[in-house]
Amino acid sequence: MKIKGLVHFVYAIYLVSVLLGIQGPVHGRLLSLKKPDPENAAATARWLVSQNSWGVLNTISSELGGAPFGNVVSFSDGEPGKGRGIPYFYLTTLDPTARNARKDQRASLTISEHPIGTCGKTDPENPTCAKITLTGKLKLADKDSKETEFAKNALFSKHPEMKDWPKNHNFEFFKLDIENIFLIDWFGGPKPLTVDQYLHTQTTEFAFILGFLIEL
């Protein structure tokens, strides 16, 4: 009976995973190829952030007379299935982005759906291939705090090689304190979305699976 129950349990997980388009952990993320309904702006925004592992982080350059400076960076908003929506970064002041943030915290992170692979042959600029820009302040995470531990687990689970980056480069954990959200996921212009709606929406398919299994 125990074996039979276990088989039913595993099969239930498989069925729900197929229905939701979840492929399982891939490169440190719970990959879900099921894109949220474009009408659900908050879910789409959180999906874009959780499924991506890199984006373009823009800061105000202190070395280029205040010109905007975009840099490809790796990020994570949480361990697989546990994303909170806030992007965390592992940066060093040997790179201009961290140096800029130390002098002027204003920053934005731009992410595209295209790297996820769900846009097919659609051009990245096509409105149906979703894109999001999170604007706010790029700040150091509180050292020796639960937040730093969260950032560490979030980044190192999605980007394992970070653990071996040179210690003498003095990498530190940063976060983007979001103040504004620009989202396009369909025709008709940007979707209205507040930071509160973004941060407090129900997002993870993983949580849905657990709820489903509890009902069995």
Steps between C-alpha positions, in 0.01 A plus 500: 500500500784736582662439160166545326443828685847621405437417134176698509678791666780509241251463215294789638809721503575399143147575379487842663850579371397414145183706526692801629790462261756457778815328383675476838823664622714614210825688562388591852146608418157341503437537130137561408430535131136582568479875454233674712198658336606841357203652682662407832773762508629419848535127432670568167746741659593259778528214252743701286720578801496149647565319171785721383856484632647815342401842376637845422562705813516872432666750731602867488866506400727698728779466242303609192361827626169356620423308182294180534712185511350159423672179604405133458474352849384178661226520762254294702183577694513180705572130504304287248130528578561754781543828312391822671518727197790713625814456284827437682846538349858399584716795399849635546618861485762382250204526263343839412147397600579460870718812500217699345249372755727604786478861380148507354254223585259573215480193278278285282500134399363397160401140433359332189290187458711402200782319692240277666421354159125558497500769229582250226605681184333823609733801501594613854353845430159357409253589780390137533854413613474643850748744646530675833705784644524531877614845613615596847807519723793257479599445862730276700312228680523524878817321602484213752123488471234253390471701179866442416456128565194501274692684227790257528279193471299658219805589290717197569217257424435659161864588424716230668831628364462820701615309809844469343544857383821663638466601865748783454259666254278578798166407347198623694128432493284774351126527452274716286253684721217526246311829462345470155408222255476523121348186348399416145362152439250560218377764259353820643791656685636456853287317757410694815676328790588632844795376705259375767303296245824360363646397835185350648356302213467121519753378248673169540370194327688304767269633768202408285627144468539466877148629552369258241674203661372591846148466362571142380 
